Amino acid sequence: MAYEEILLSSQGAIGTITLNNPTKINALSRKMIDEMVDALGRVAADEVIKVLIIRAAGNHFCAGHDLKEMVGKGTRDYKDIFDRCNRMMMLLHEIPQPVIAQVQGIATAAGCQLVAWCDLAVAEEGARFATPGVTIGLFCTTPMTAITRAIGRKAAMEMLLTGRYFSAHEAKQLGLVNRVVPLDKLAAEAEQLAVQIAEASRFVLSIGKQGFYAQVDQPDDKALHFAKHTMAMNLAAEDAQSGIQAFLEKKSPVWQNR
């Protein structure tokens, strides 16, 4: 697929997807969503990439869905858009690589959902987050699913019911983002975090990420049961055995990614 609204690149173990339609505030059009799905599939299949950064061209991260695609059509068309978007969002959790959102400017509605679905997020100090659908008669129900999983219920309800903008520092306090830095340090901070994560085995990062989402909403006993079996199987892997041995011998591990 030739991309028109995103860019896909990689440098060593770090992959980057750039939302690249700044004239529309990087709105998630049907085309952009389809391109994202294709790009995420390529990243998942890339055995060199260990971490993915999602960033955006221009002054803002993402304004959500392209509202011009959401007027004058029928329910079937609207469901198709949300089906495509849901697939894209789920891929963020399904691909083996941890995904970092690099956020500047606004991240609203499905753009806020995109940040919430990423595994980690770094924002610049002026970034703002909102689910303003309620103010135009379209409640942000699909973004709600991601936001309520990222922050507490009361805070999520305030964001959803008022549509107000939350500052980057508020978002960090609530757990929507991990780090807040000055704008001129945003790219470097996201890259530094990615490089730190990429020091680990790609195989083990995948086990950890998939395991996290598999157990996070389970009852305690089922989560522990799942974790026990996963960790036992992880211990049998070559990278775990060589990594433990390297630690005991005070050497640097050499990953085979298996």
SULMOPE-V674487 format. One line per field, one symbol per residue. ss: DSSP state (~ for helix, > for strand, _ for the rest). Layout:
BEGIN
ss: ???
END
This chain:
BEGIN
ss: _____>>>>>>__>>>>>>__~~~___>_~~~~~~~~~~~~~~~~_____>>>>>>_____>__>_~~~~____~~~~~~~~~~~~~~~~~~~~___>>>>>>__>>>_~~~~~~~~__>>>>>___>>>_~~~~~____~~~~~~~~~~__~~~~~~~~~~___>>~~~~~~~____>>>_~~~~~~~~~~~~~~~____~~~~~~~~~~~~~~____~~~~~~~~~~~~~~~~__~~~~~~~~~~~__________
END
